Amino acid sequence: MRTPIKLILVGALVELCGCASFMRPQPVVLRRYVTQQRAQAADSSVKITVFALGVPATPAPPTNITNLSTDAQAELVKALATRTPNGGPGALAQALAVPIQAASSEQSLRDLTHISRRLVFSLENKSPGEASRISKARIYIDPLDGTRFAGWNRIENNYQTLELGKLSLSQERGATASLGLTLPVAAASPSVGASATNTLQEEVTLQWRRAALIGEITPRQAMLLQQGGIGMDLTGNVTADFDLVLPRGGDTTVFVPVIPKECNSEVVFGRQTLIYPAPSVPMGRPAPDTAWMSVQLNYELRDVLRGDGTLMEGDDDVVFRDGTSRIDRVAVIPGEMLRAAVFGIQLGNEPVWIEGVTQSGAANRAARLEFAHFEDAATMLVRLRDCTIAQQKHRMFVGGRNLVDEDRPNLRVRRVTLNYTDPSELQQATRE
């Protein structure tokens, strides 16, 4: 009879140990949820809005003597010493502290089809649950109507890390059992005992962590992916600076001159090629069309069904809901910003031409007296009225004849549109 009794005792021990193993404590603080399932989100759960603005210009750092090479520093000290002979060391030191102004220069090429814009994406969590949060957001941006991406140089969200302390939880679960067996023989009274104890110590540092934000870009599409950490709702703003290329309309070459005040000094006629965007309908609309983009948000909403009474997420029963929010047309660049014009000297409606100032320097090479900036055209007009035609050092003509001194009082600056027709000035000269 002893062998069956041993088998019974061993079986009892196995059952007790199995029960103790089943009662092992489970994580509460460090787990992500109790149960989870996936479903489609309602159309109104998450909403995205977008607006565009210009990219703030970054001022160049001032140049002073410390930015120069040793030879340039020595030359600067010599030059400033000759200009402050009576001021002594103090005046020289003060002059050396003044930032060095860079010589103003115009680029030989100005491309108005390349424009940088900052897009601000706002994600709004409209789900009714207080503990529900946006856990993942993927934003697709597609330029429309021929606009393309040339690149980007900045993507940013508004999350930062805040230390909130630590939370710890200790669990201990135990199971004990004993088996006594009374036999007919009083001398044989065996007893078997079993016990098991499991302890789990959990500790988590509570933080608001920076949400991961990555992206990829091609000429036809850009994608931003934002993933939040535990307990982080991605509601808020994401900004990105994009470099855009618009469809090209054409190009023209204009003057960027250096105009002296004295009539006996000669004007230096620098040249600049201007590339401008295409109009939506050639010369048939007040301005080129607005540059548009479509934006689509694919999101994952962590919807809490039960367990939202605690800050930690380990006791939540959740449904991960996948949804989409889309905007078909977002105005990125207003059409008015794409207007291009130059400023020419005219007599009536006839443009004034000038010879011998083109890049080739040929005496018979003529060009319209047109300028990239209104200020340059106005300054040149003042010179033409104050100085004789002979003092200009170059032949000028208008309407197939030479420009004469009697024409000077009637000269004026006119805006010459390149890719639009201004309805308020239908009589204004435009490019053919």
Secondary structure, DSSP 8 states (H G I E B T S, - for coil): -HHHHHHHHHHHHHHHHHHHHHT----SSS-S-SEEEEEE--TTSEEEEEEEEE--------B-GGGS-HHHHHHHHHHHHHH-TTTHHHHHHHHHHS-B-------SEEETTEEEEEEEEEEEE--S-SS-EEEEEEEEEEE-TT-EEEEEEEEEES---EEEEEEEEEEEEEEEEEEE---SSTT---EEEEEEEEEEEEEEEEEE---EEEEEE-SS-EEEEEE--TT----EEEEEEEEEE--EEEEEEEEEEE--SSTTS--EEEEEEEEEE--SSTTTSSS---EEEEEEEEEEEEEEEE-TTSSSSTT-EEEEEEEEEEEEEEEEE-GGGG--EEEEEEETTEEEEEES-STT--TT-EEE-EESSHHHHHHHHHHHHHS-SGGG-S-EEETTEE--GGGGGGEEEEEEESS---GGGTTS-B--
